[in-house]
Amino acid sequence: MSVNDTGLHKPVLLPALTTEELERLKEPMTNVATIINPALDKVVLGQITLSDYDKAVEEAIKAGALEMEKIYNDAEARMK
């Protein structure tokens, strides 16, 4: 039944990360989550505007979000 459901998507699996990559992710992951998670909650609850959320995204980028993205992209590229 789920095979025919066009609304369902294949689950996204995290790529296999090396020990070094896992170590490099620890700090930025904590820093970014500390910024983004509360901002997402506040947007959903209507407590901040989207422009305020954009500011949180900029803070997350400064906190290492792009580094995290690169690590995950490199790991995923190895899997292909």
PATIFI-122646 format. One record per atom (N, C-alpha, C, O, CB): x, y, z; residue in three letters. Coordinates in pm, whole numbers, padded with zeros to 5 digits, always signed. Glycine has a CB too. Layout:
REM residues N
XYZALA ...
//
This chain:
REM residues 80
+00082-00119+00000MET +00000+00000+00000MET +00087+00126+00000MET +00058+00222-00072MET -00094-00001+00121MET +00193+00127+00079SER +00279+00245+00085SER +00361+00262-00042SER +00404+00374-00073SER +00371+00238+00205SER +00384+00156-00116VAL +00460+00164-00240VAL +00388+00254-00341VAL +00453+00324-00418VAL +00482+00025-00299VAL +00257+00251-00341ASN +00178+00328-00436ASN +00145+00469-00387ASN +00087+00548-00462ASN +00050+00255-00466ASN +00182+00501-00266ASP +00152+00633-00210ASP +00259+00732-00253ASP +00372+00727-00206ASP +00144+00626-00055ASP +00222+00822-00344THR +00318+00920-00396THR +00355+01025-00293THR +00452+01099-00312THR +00261+00988-00520THR +00282+01033-00185GLY +00313+01130-00080GLY +00423+01084+00014GLY +00479+01164+00089GLY +00190+01159-00001GLY +00454+00956+00009LEU +00560+00904+00095LEU +00695+00915+00025LEU +00705+00898-00097LEU +00532+00757+00134LEU +00795+00943+00102HIS +00930+00955+00048HIS +01019+00851+00115HIS +00992+00807+00227HIS +00987+01098+00069HIS +01124+00814+00045LYS +01219+00722+00105LYS +01282+00791+00227LYS +01308+00912+00222LYS +01328+00678+00002LYS +01308+00718+00333PRO +01371+00781+00448PRO +01511+00828+00414PRO +01584+00763+00339PRO +01375+00684+00567PRO +01548+00940+00468VAL +01682+00994+00446VAL +01773+00936+00553VAL +01748+00951+00673VAL +01682+01152+00450VAL +01876+00871+00509LEU +01971+00811+00601LEU +02095+00897+00610LEU +02143+00950+00509LEU +02007+00668+00558LEU +02147+00912+00729LEU +02271+00986+00745LEU +02384+00906+00684LEU +02387+00783+00694LEU +02299+01016+00895LEU +02478+00974+00621PRO +02591+00900+00562PRO +02682+00847+00673PRO +02680+00895+00786PRO +02672+00991+00466PRO +02759+00746+00637ALA +02856+00690+00732ALA +02966+00793+00754ALA +03031+00837+00659ALA +02914+00555+00682ALA +02988+00829+00878LEU +03089+00929+00911LEU +03211+00860+00972LEU +03198+00762+01045LEU +03032+01035+01009LEU +03327+00914+00941THR +03450+00862+01001THR +03460+00912+01144THR +03388+01003+01185THR +03575+00904+00919THR +03550+00853+01220THR +03573+00896+01357THR +03616+01042+01360THR +03574+01118+01447THR +03678+00807+01426THR +03700+01079+01266GLU +03747+01218+01258GLU +03630+01313+01230GLU +03620+01419+01291GLU +03854+01233+01148GLU +03543+01275+01138GLU +03428+01359+01105GLU +03335+01373+01225GLU +03284+01482+01253GLU +03352+01301+00985GLU +03313+01264+01294LEU +03229+01270+01414LEU +03287+01366+01516LEU +03214+01442+01580LEU +03212+01131+01475LEU +03416+01362+01533GLU +03482+01451+01628GLU +03470+01597+01584GLU +03445+01685+01666GLU +03631+01412+01644GLU +03488+01621+01454ARG +03478+01757+01401ARG +03336+01812+01411ARG +03317+01934+01417ARG +03523+01760+01255ARG +03235+01724+01412LEU +03095+01767+01417LEU +03047+01804+01558LEU +02951+01879+01572LEU +03007+01658+01362LEU +03112+01754+01659LYS +03062+01771+01796LYS +03035+01916+01832LYS +02923+01951+01871LYS +03161+01713+01894LYS +03134+02000+01820GLU +03118+02140+01862GLU +03021+02218+01775GLU +02928+02280+01827GLU +03253+02210+01862GLU +03038+02216+01641PRO +02943+02294+01560PRO +02800+02242+01573PRO +02705+02322+01568PRO +02984+02291+01414PRO +02782+02111+01588MET +02647+02057+01600MET +02578+02111+01726MET +02460+02147+01724MET +02650+01902+01602MET +02652+02115+01835THR +02598+02168+01959THR +02567+02316+01945THR +02460+02362+01986THR +02695+02144+02075THR +02660+02391+01889ASN +02642+02536+01874ASN +02525+02570+01783ASN +02445+02658+01815ASN +02769+02598+01819ASN +02515+02501+01672VAL +02408+02529+01576VAL +02272+02489+01635VAL +02175+02564+01622VAL +02433+02453+01443VAL +02266+02374+01698ALA +02140+02329+01757ALA +02092+02426+01865ALA +01972+02449+01879ALA +02155+02189+01815ALA +02184+02481+01941THR +02150+02577+02047THR +02085+02702+01989THR +02004+02768+02055THR +02275+02614+02127THR +02120+02735+01868ILE +02066+02856+01803ILE +01936+02823+01728ILE +01835+02891+01745ILE +02170+02916+01706ILE +01941+02719+01645ILE +01831+02691+01552ILE +01709+02630+01619ILE +01596+02670+01589ILE +01880+02599+01443ILE +01728+02535+01708ASN +01613+02466+01767ASN +01516+02561+01838ASN +01396+02554+01814ASN +01660+02361+01865ASN +01564+02650+01925PRO +01469+02743+01988PRO +01405+02838+01886PRO +01288+02874+01899PRO +01540+02824+02096PRO +01483+02879+01785ALA +01428+02970+01684ALA +01317+02902+01605ALA +01214+02964+01577ALA +01539+03017+01588ALA +01335+02776+01570LEU +01230+02701+01500LEU +01104+02692+01585LEU +00993+02715+01537LEU +01279+02560+01462LEU +01123+02658+01711ASP +01008+02648+01801ASP +00932+02781+01807ASP +00809+02783+01802ASP +01053+02607+01943ASP +01005+02890+01817LYS +00942+03022+01829LYS +00870+03061+01701LYS +00765+03125+01707LYS +01046+03127+01864LYS +00925+03025+01586VAL +00858+03055+01459VAL +00727+02979+01452VAL +00624+03035+01416VAL +00950+03019+01337VAL +00731+02851+01486VAL +00610+02768+01480VAL +00503+02822+01574VAL +00384+02821+01542VAL +00643+02621+01515VAL +00545+02869+01690LEU +00450+02922+01787LEU +00412+03068+01761LEU +00330+03126+01832LEU +00507+02910+01927LEU +00472+03127+01658GLY +00441+03266+01624GLY +00501+03367+01719GLY +00451+03479+01731GLY +00294+03284+01621GLY +00608+03329+01787GLN +00669+03419+01885GLN +00778+03508+01824GLN +00814+03610+01882GLN +00727+03339+01998GLN +00830+03470+01708ILE +00925+03556+01637ILE +00886+03560+01489ILE +00815+03472+01440ILE +01072+03505+01655ILE +00933+03662+01422THR +00904+03678+01280THR +01004+03598+01196THR +01106+03552+01247THR +00908+03827+01240THR +00974+03583+01070LEU +01067+03514+00981LEU +01197+03592+00965LEU +01302+03531+00946LEU +01003+03492+00844LEU +01192+03723+00974SER +01316+03801+00966SER +01403+03775+01089SER +01525+03773+01079SER +01286+03952+00953SER +01339+03755+01205ASP +01415+03717+01324ASP +01475+03578+01307ASP +01586+03551+01352ASP +01326+03723+01449ASP +01399+03490+01243TYR +01451+03356+01217TYR +01571+03363+01122TYR +01669+03291+01140TYR +01341+03266+01157TYR +01562+03450+01021ASP +01675+03469+00929ASP +01800+03512+01005ASP +01911+03471+00971ASP +01639+03573+00822ASP +01783+03594+01106LYS +01897+03636+01189LYS +01954+03516+01263LYS +02076+03504+01277LYS +01854+03745+01289LYS +01869+03428+01311ALA +01915+03307+01379ALA +01992+03217+01282ALA +02091+03154+01319ALA +01796+03231+01440ALA +01945+03210+01158VAL +02015+03130+01057VAL +02154+03187+01034VAL +02251+03112+01023VAL +01935+03126+00925VAL +02164+03318+01025GLU +02296+03381+01008GLU +02388+03349+01126GLU +02506+03323+01108GLU +02281+03534+00992GLU +02333+03351+01246GLU +02411+03315+01364GLU +02455+03169+01356GLU +02568+03136+01393GLU +02329+03339+01492GLU +02367+03082+01309ALA +02401+02941+01296ALA +02512+02920+01194ALA +02598+02834+01212ALA +02277+02860+01257ALA +02509+02997+01088ILE +02615+02988+00987ILE +02748+03029+01050ILE +02850+02963+01029ILE +02583+03079+00864ILE +02746+03136+01127LYS +02868+03178+01196LYS +02914+03074+01298LYS +03033+03064+01328LYS +02846+03313+01266LYS +02820+02997+01353ALA +02852+02897+01454ALA +02900+02765+01394ALA +02937+02673+01468ALA +02731+02873+01541ALA +02901+02754+01261GLY +02957+02634+01199GLY +02862+02551+01115GLY +02895+02437+01081GLY +03011+02549+01302GLY +02747+02605+01079ALA +02650+02528+01000ALA +02706+02489+00864ALA +02679+02379+00816ALA +02522+02608+00983ALA +02782+02576+00801LEU +02837+02543+00670LEU +02944+02435+00680LEU +02957+02352+00590LEU +02896+02669+00605LEU +03020+02436+00788GLU +03119+02331+00811GLU +03048+02196+00827GLU +03093+02095+00773GLU +03205+02362+00937GLU +02938+02196+00901MET +02860+02073+00917MET +02809+02024+00782MET +02817+01905+00751MET +02741+02097+01013MET +02758+02115+00702GLU +02706+02079+00571GLU +02815+02015+00485GLU +02790+01916+00416GLU +02648+02202+00501GLU +02934+02072+00488LYS +03045+02020+00408LYS +03084+01879+00454LYS +03108+01791+00371LYS +03167+02113+00418LYS +03089+01857+00584ILE +03124+01725+00637ILE +03022+01622+00591ILE +03059+01514+00545ILE +03132+01729+00792ILE +02893+01653+00604TYR +02789+01560+00562TYR +02791+01537+00410TYR +02774+01424+00365TYR +02651+01611+00605TYR +02811+01643+00332ASN +02816+01628+00187ASN +02933+01542+00142ASN +02920+01459+00053ASN +02824+01765+00120ASN +03050+01563+00206ASP +03167+01483+00172ASP +03144+01336+00206ASP +03182+01247+00129ASP +03291+01535+00246ASP +03083+01310+00322ALA +03055+01172+00363ALA +02954+01108+00267ALA +02968+00991+00232ALA +03002+01168+00508ALA +02854+01182+00226GLU +02753+01128+00134GLU +02815+01100-00002GLU +02781+01001-00067GLU +02635+01225+00120GLU +02905+01185-00046ALA +02971+01166-00176ALA +03053+01036-00178ALA +03064+00970-00281ALA +03062+01286-00208ALA +03109+01000-00063ARG +03185+00875-00054ARG +03096+00753-00071ARG +03140+00649-00118ARG +03258+00867+00080ARG +02969+00767-00033MET +02876+00654-00038MET +02830+00623-00180MET +02784+00511-00207MET +02756+00684+00049MET +02840+00717-00269LYS +02787+00698-00406LYS +02884+00624-00493LYS +02855+00599-00610LYS +02755+00832-00470LYS 
//
